[in-house]
Amino acid sequence: MLEKDLYPAVEDFLKHRKNCLAEYVGTELSLKSGKKLMRADVFGVSNEAEKAIYLCEGKNTQP
């Protein structure tokens, strides 16, 4: 199983368990601040009064 095969399950988790807005759930988000660069494989923005941004990076443990 490839890492990307897990993305749909993570997206579903963010939408249904973490109450993220469907239009703000996706893959391959890159954020840069100065010289720092962060890449999230899957991301989501919550639909709660206190907004939360979820950034998920997957790791493939299979050789």
C-alpha positions as CSV (number, residue, x, y, z in Angstrom):
1,M,0.0,0.0,0.0
2,L,1.3,3.4,-0.9
3,E,1.1,6.4,1.3
4,K,-1.2,8.2,-1.1
5,D,-3.6,5.3,-0.8
6,L,-4.3,6.5,2.8
7,Y,-5.2,10.1,1.8
8,P,-9.0,9.4,1.2
9,A,-9.3,7.8,4.7
10,V,-7.5,10.8,6.3
11,E,-9.7,13.3,4.3
12,D,-12.8,11.4,5.4
13,F,-11.6,11.5,9.1
14,L,-11.0,15.3,8.9
15,K,-14.5,15.9,7.3
16,H,-16.5,13.7,9.6
17,R,-14.7,13.4,12.9
18,K,-12.9,16.8,13.0
19,N,-15.8,18.8,11.4
20,C,-13.6,20.3,8.7
21,L,-15.2,22.1,5.8
22,A,-15.2,19.8,2.7
23,E,-14.0,22.7,0.5
24,Y,-11.0,23.2,2.8
25,V,-9.8,19.6,2.9
26,G,-7.2,18.5,0.4
27,T,-3.7,17.2,-0.3
28,E,-0.3,18.5,-0.9
29,L,-0.2,21.8,0.9
30,S,3.1,23.8,1.0
31,L,3.7,26.6,3.5
32,K,6.7,28.8,3.5
33,S,7.8,31.5,6.0
34,G,11.2,33.0,5.4
35,K,13.6,30.1,5.0
36,K,11.3,27.6,6.6
37,L,9.3,25.3,4.4
38,M,6.7,22.8,5.6
39,R,4.7,20.4,3.5
40,A,1.5,18.7,4.6
41,D,0.3,15.6,2.7
42,V,-3.3,16.2,3.8
43,F,-4.8,19.3,5.4
44,G,-8.1,20.5,6.8
45,V,-9.6,23.6,8.3
46,S,-12.2,23.1,11.0
47,N,-15.7,24.5,11.0
48,E,-15.7,25.3,14.8
49,A,-16.0,28.7,16.5
50,E,-12.3,28.4,17.3
51,K,-10.7,27.5,13.9
52,A,-8.1,24.8,13.8
53,I,-5.9,23.8,10.9
54,Y,-4.9,20.1,10.7
55,L,-1.8,19.2,8.9
56,C,-1.1,15.5,8.4
57,E,2.1,14.0,7.1
58,G,2.0,10.3,6.3
59,K,4.9,7.9,6.5
60,N,5.1,4.7,4.6
61,T,6.5,2.0,7.0
62,Q,6.8,-0.6,4.3
63,P,10.2,-1.0,2.6
